[in-house]
Amino acid sequence: MKTHIENVHDEHEVRYWTDAPGITREQLVAAVQEVGPMADAVRTKLGH
């Protein structure tokens, strides 16, 4: 499991994180901007 989001502009990275049902690229980018790149914080923000 990844511990942080490296680059929200990298298609492979975005696909990895938006593979969960109901998560869009826009939601991912907004979450990273709000809580930073740490995966646990992003997952919590997105409710996953």
The first five atom37 places (N, CA, C, CB, O) and aatype in JSON, in Angstrom:
{
  "aatype": [12, 11, 16, 8, 9, 6, 2, 19, 8, 3, 6, 8, 6, 19, 1, 18, 17, 16, 3, 0, 14, 7, 9, 16, 1, 6, 5, 10, 19, 0, 0, 19, 5, 6, 19, 7, 14, 12, 0, 3, 0, 19, 1, 16, 11, 10, 7, 8],
  "atom_mask": [
    [1, 1, 1, 1, 1],
    [1, 1, 1, 1, 1],
    [1, 1, 1, 1, 1],
    [1, 1, 1, 1, 1],
    [1, 1, 1, 1, 1],
    [1, 1, 1, 1, 1],
    [1, 1, 1, 1, 1],
    [1, 1, 1, 1, 1],
    [1, 1, 1, 1, 1],
    [1, 1, 1, 1, 1],
    [1, 1, 1, 1, 1],
    [1, 1, 1, 1, 1],
    [1, 1, 1, 1, 1],
    [1, 1, 1, 1, 1],
    [1, 1, 1, 1, 1],
    [1, 1, 1, 1, 1],
    [1, 1, 1, 1, 1],
    [1, 1, 1, 1, 1],
    [1, 1, 1, 1, 1],
    [1, 1, 1, 1, 1],
    [1, 1, 1, 1, 1],
    [1, 1, 1, 0, 1],
    [1, 1, 1, 1, 1],
    [1, 1, 1, 1, 1],
    [1, 1, 1, 1, 1],
    [1, 1, 1, 1, 1],
    [1, 1, 1, 1, 1],
    [1, 1, 1, 1, 1],
    [1, 1, 1, 1, 1],
    [1, 1, 1, 1, 1],
    [1, 1, 1, 1, 1],
    [1, 1, 1, 1, 1],
    [1, 1, 1, 1, 1],
    [1, 1, 1, 1, 1],
    [1, 1, 1, 1, 1],
    [1, 1, 1, 0, 1],
    [1, 1, 1, 1, 1],
    [1, 1, 1, 1, 1],
    [1, 1, 1, 1, 1],
    [1, 1, 1, 1, 1],
    [1, 1, 1, 1, 1],
    [1, 1, 1, 1, 1],
    [1, 1, 1, 1, 1],
    [1, 1, 1, 1, 1],
    [1, 1, 1, 1, 1],
    [1, 1, 1, 1, 1],
    [1, 1, 1, 0, 1],
    [1, 1, 1, 1, 1]
  ],
  "atom_positions": [
    [[0.84, -1.17, 0.0], [0.0, 0.0, 0.0], [0.89, 1.24, 0.0], [-0.96, -0.01, 1.21], [1.87, 1.31, 0.75]],
    [[0.56, 2.19, -0.83], [1.35, 3.42, -0.92], [1.14, 4.29, 0.31], [0.99, 4.2, -2.19], [0.06, 4.31, 0.9]],
    [[2.2, 5.01, 0.69], [2.14, 5.85, 1.88], [1.93, 7.32, 1.57], [3.39, 5.69, 2.68], [1.56, 8.1, 2.45]],
    [[2.17, 7.72, 0.31], [1.94, 9.11, -0.06], [1.66, 9.21, -1.56], [3.15, 9.99, 0.33], [1.98, 8.31, -2.34]],
    [[1.08, 10.32, -1.92], [0.75, 10.57, -3.32], [1.88, 11.4, -3.9], [-0.65, 11.29, -3.47], [2.12, 12.53, -3.47]],
    [[2.55, 10.84, -4.87], [3.74, 11.48, -5.4], [3.44, 12.62, -6.38], [4.59, 10.46, -6.08], [4.09, 13.66, -6.33]],
    [[2.46, 12.42, -7.26], [2.23, 13.43, -8.3], [0.8, 13.3, -8.83], [3.26, 13.29, -9.46], [0.49, 12.33, -9.52]],
    [[-0.05, 14.26, -8.5], [-1.44, 14.19, -8.96], [-1.58, 14.53, -10.45], [-2.3, 15.13, -8.14], [-2.68, 14.52, -10.99]],
    [[-0.46, 14.84, -11.11], [-0.48, 15.13, -12.54], [-0.01, 13.93, -13.35], [0.39, 16.34, -12.84], [-0.06, 13.96, -14.58]],
    [[0.44, 12.88, -12.69], [0.89, 11.66, -13.36], [-0.31, 10.72, -13.53], [2.03, 10.97, -12.55], [-0.94, 10.33, -12.55]],
    [[-0.6, 10.37, -14.77], [-1.78, 9.56, -15.08], [-1.8, 8.23, -14.33], [-1.86, 9.31, -16.57], [-2.84, 7.83, -13.82]],
    [[-0.66, 7.55, -14.26], [-0.59, 6.27, -13.56], [-0.9, 6.45, -12.08], [0.81, 5.64, -13.73], [-1.65, 5.66, -11.49]],
    [[-0.34, 7.48, -11.48], [-0.58, 7.76, -10.06], [-2.05, 8.07, -9.8], [0.3, 8.94, -9.59], [-2.64, 7.56, -8.84]],
    [[-2.64, 8.89, -10.64], [-4.05, 9.24, -10.48], [-4.92, 8.0, -10.63], [-4.47, 10.31, -11.51], [-5.85, 7.8, -9.85]],
    [[-4.62, 7.17, -11.62], [-5.39, 5.94, -11.83], [-5.32, 5.04, -10.59], [-4.88, 5.18, -13.07], [-6.32, 4.44, -10.2]],
    [[-4.15, 4.93, -9.98], [-3.99, 4.12, -8.78], [-4.93, 4.61, -7.68], [-2.52, 4.15, -8.29], [-5.61, 3.81, -7.04]],
    [[-4.96, 5.91, -7.46], [-5.74, 6.47, -6.35], [-7.21, 6.59, -6.65], [-5.21, 7.82, -6.0], [-8.03, 6.55, -5.73]],
    [[-7.59, 6.73, -7.91], [-9.01, 6.86, -8.24], [-9.63, 5.52, -8.6], [-9.19, 7.83, -9.39], [-10.78, 5.47, -9.05]],
    [[-8.9, 4.44, -8.42], [-9.42, 3.11, -8.69], [-10.55, 2.76, -7.71], [-8.29, 2.06, -8.6], [-11.41, 1.94, -8.02]],
    [[-10.54, 3.37, -6.54], [-11.61, 3.14, -5.56], [-12.91, 3.71, -6.11], [-11.26, 3.77, -4.17], [-12.92, 4.8, -6.69]],
    [[-14.01, 3.0, -5.93], [-15.3, 3.47, -6.45], [-15.67, 4.85, -5.91], [-16.4, 2.48, -6.1], [-15.56, 5.12, -4.71]],
    [[-16.09, 5.71, -6.8], [-16.62, 7.0, -6.4], [-15.6, 8.1, -6.2], [0.0, 0.0, 0.0], [-15.97, 9.21, -5.81]],
    [[-14.31, 7.84, -6.44], [-13.29, 8.89, -6.28], [-12.91, 9.41, -7.66], [-12.04, 8.35, -5.52], [-12.48, 8.65, -8.53]],
    [[-13.07, 10.7, -7.84], [-12.72, 11.32, -9.12], [-11.35, 12.0, -9.0], [-13.8, 12.35, -9.55], [-10.83, 12.22, -7.91]],
    [[-10.8, 12.32, -10.15], [-9.52, 13.05, -10.19], [-9.66, 14.37, -9.42], [-9.09, 13.31, -11.66], [-8.76, 14.75, -8.67]],
    [[-10.77, 15.05, -9.62], [-10.99, 16.33, -8.96], [-11.02, 16.19, -7.44], [-12.29, 16.96, -9.45], [-10.45, 17.01, -6.73]],
    [[-11.68, 15.14, -6.95], [-11.72, 14.9, -5.51], [-10.33, 14.59, -4.96], [-12.68, 13.74, -5.19], [-9.96, 15.04, -3.88]],
    [[-9.57, 13.81, -5.72], [-8.22, 13.46, -5.3], [-7.35, 14.71, -5.21], [-7.59, 12.45, -6.27], [-6.66, 14.92, -4.2]],
    [[-7.37, 15.53, -6.24], [-6.56, 16.75, -6.26], [-6.96, 17.67, -5.11], [-6.7, 17.48, -7.62], [-6.1, 18.22, -4.42]],
    [[-8.26, 17.84, -4.91], [-8.74, 18.71, -3.83], [-8.3, 18.19, -2.47], [-10.27, 18.82, -3.88], [-7.91, 18.97, -1.6]],
    [[-8.36, 16.88, -2.27], [-7.95, 16.29, -0.99], [-6.45, 16.5, -0.75], [-8.28, 14.79, -0.96], [-6.05, 16.85, 0.36]],
    [[-5.63, 16.3, -1.77], [-4.19, 16.5, -1.64], [-3.88, 17.96, -1.35], [-3.46, 16.04, -2.93], [-3.02, 18.26, -0.53]],
    [[-4.57, 18.86, -2.01], [-4.36, 20.29, -1.76], [-4.74, 20.66, -0.33], [-5.16, 21.13, -2.76], [-4.1, 21.51, 0.29]],
    [[-5.78, 20.02, 0.19], [-6.25, 20.36, 1.53], [-5.43, 19.72, 2.65], [-7.69, 19.95, 1.67], [-5.09, 20.39, 3.63]],
    [[-5.12, 18.42, 2.52], [-4.47, 17.72, 3.63], [-3.03, 17.33, 3.36], [-5.25, 16.49, 3.97], [-2.35, 16.82, 4.26]],
    [[-2.53, 17.54, 2.14], [-1.17, 17.17, 1.8], [-1.1, 15.79, 1.17], [0.0, 0.0, 0.0], [-2.13, 15.15, 0.98]],
    [[0.11, 15.31, 0.85], [0.27, 14.09, 0.07], [0.3, 12.78, 0.87], [1.5, 14.2, -0.7], [0.46, 11.71, 0.27]],
    [[0.15, 12.84, 2.19], [0.21, 11.6, 2.96], [-1.06, 10.78, 2.73], [0.39, 11.91, 4.47], [-2.17, 11.27, 2.91]],
    [[-0.87, 9.52, 2.35], [-1.98, 8.67, 1.95], [-3.04, 8.51, 3.03], [-1.47, 7.32, 1.56], [-4.23, 8.55, 2.73]],
    [[-2.63, 8.32, 4.27], [-3.62, 8.15, 5.35], [-4.52, 9.36, 5.47], [-2.91, 7.88, 6.68], [-5.73, 9.22, 5.66]],
    [[-3.95, 10.55, 5.37], [-4.74, 11.77, 5.48], [-5.69, 11.91, 4.28], [-3.81, 13.01, 5.57], [-6.84, 12.32, 4.44]],
    [[-5.21, 11.56, 3.1], [-6.06, 11.64, 1.9], [-7.18, 10.62, 1.99], [-5.22, 11.41, 0.61], [-8.33, 10.94, 1.69]],
    [[-6.87, 9.4, 2.4], [-7.91, 8.37, 2.55], [-8.97, 8.81, 3.55], [-7.28, 7.04, 3.0], [-10.17, 8.63, 3.31]],
    [[-8.54, 9.38, 4.66], [-9.49, 9.86, 5.67], [-10.37, 10.96, 5.09], [-8.75, 10.37, 6.92], [-11.58, 10.95, 5.27]],
    [[-9.75, 11.89, 4.39], [-10.49, 13.0, 3.79], [-11.52, 12.49, 2.8], [-9.53, 13.97, 3.1], [-12.64, 13.01, 2.73]],
    [[-11.16, 11.47, 2.03], [-12.06, 10.93, 1.01], [-13.03, 9.89, 1.58], [-11.25, 10.31, -0.1], [-13.92, 9.43, 0.87]],
    [[-12.86, 9.54, 2.84], [-13.76, 8.58, 3.46], [-13.48, 7.14, 3.08], [0.0, 0.0, 0.0], [-14.38, 6.3, 3.09]],
    [[-12.22, 6.84, 2.74], [-11.85, 5.47, 2.35], [-10.77, 4.94, 3.24], [-11.39, 5.42, 0.92], [-10.34, 3.8, 3.06]]
  ]
}
